[in-house]
Amino acid sequence: MTERFALLFRITRYGCKIAGLTILPEINKTCCSDSRGVQARENGSANRKKSMFKHVRQAVLLAATTGGLVLAGNFAHAQTVDPLLADPIDQSDFPVITAQPVNQTVALGAPVTLSVQANNANGWQWLRNGEPLSGQTNNVLTIAHAGAADVGLYSCDVFNSGEMVPTRQASVEVETTVAALSAATASAATTANVTAANAASAGVASAGILGGGPIVVLGTPLLGGGSQNNCPGLYTGYIYYSKSISQGWGWTPISGATVLTAADGSGRTNTKVEYMGLYGDMGCSQTTVTIPYPPYSPAYQFAIYFTNTVPSSTNYPLVLTGFNP
């Protein structure tokens, strides 16, 4: 470390002003003169010069460690900027993103609009699940009628000449009912699994549920291992089902509904389902979780955790009973 600073900083006149840098006064007082008041001078003895070099070297190390090493435009006027944290790379050509795309949950067939705003930008390329979308090269992406195939994680690469900065990934989730999903262009396997899960987990025919039947929310699985207590415990991937703040944050219980459940709608039996209330109440269970009645929070978000293989499907179903769309 001493050698590193010896390369970075040139000691001039054995003083405490080092190669355009200066030491804060308190560091200067502590390290740039010894306890006997010995100070380095140009005509000082060799021993004094060696002693001063030792103190200055200690000052550099201490200043770098404590943040006392600061830039100085000249030796008389120090600036409080740590040169070790200064980035020497010119980033003037990089785009600067000022507004990121946000998560959205929409009804089946409804429009979706994703946008990004940036300064110093002259090109855009939207991606879904990491794959470029053909022809989507504006700062606004519009999906006229969202379907099951449009569920995914969307991001945008923002360009300025040869430089690129990516946005965050924004999730697009689609909610519908079993009947509507059956009539839409979703896969036959997905529809059959949702229907079977409905009968098993909800325990009631769709027509008998307040609000016209359980809601099916399609989301995109994410890879990511971890562990949280006994439930979900160890997991290898997950899906968060949520709404943006402007959409109400989560799903609200139907007034008068006494059965409030969230269930894995794929037919798998080894997943863990979790609910998270706006007021902090939480619960988790295998395959299906029940929110106590009366509910503590006015709105809820949900998650499915995968304890082994994460599905490759980009539109994995969660079935909600007793909730408003």
Number of C-alpha atoms within 10 A of each C-alpha: 6 11 7 8 13 12 8 11 15 14 16 11 12 21 19 28 20 21 15 16 22 26 27 17 12 11 19 20 13 13 22 28 18 13 8 6 8 14 16 23 13 9 8 11 11 10 10 16 19 13 19 23 18 13 23 23 20 17 23 26 17 16 21 17 10 10 17 22 26 19 22 21 11 13 16 9 10 17 15 13 14 16 15 12 8 9 8 8 6 7 10 8 14 18 22 18 16 9 12 18 21 19 18 19 24 21 17 21 16 14 13 19 13 20 16 22 16 16 13 15 20 13 16 20 20 26 20 18 16 13 11 16 15 9 8 15 17 16 20 16 20 13 13 11 13 21 24 24 14 19 25 24 22 25 26 30 19 29 21 17 13 7 14 17 17 16 18 15 19 19 24 27 31 27 26 23 22 20 16 14 21 17 10 16 12 15 12 11 10 19 22 16 16 25 22 13 23 28 12 14 19 22 10 14 11 20 10 10 16 18 17 13 23 29 24 28 26 28 29 22 22 18 13 12 14 12 12 9 7 9 16 22 13 16 22 16 19 24 20 18 24 24 21 12 11 7 13 13 15 23 22 18 23 17 11 9 15 16 18 19 20 30 31 29 28 22 19 11 11 14 23 23 27 24 22 19 21 15 11 10 13 16 16 21 18 17 22 24 21 17 24 12 10 12 15 15 16 14 18 26 19 23 22 30 28 26 19 13 12 17 15 10 14 19 23 23 29 27 27 28 28 26 25 18 20
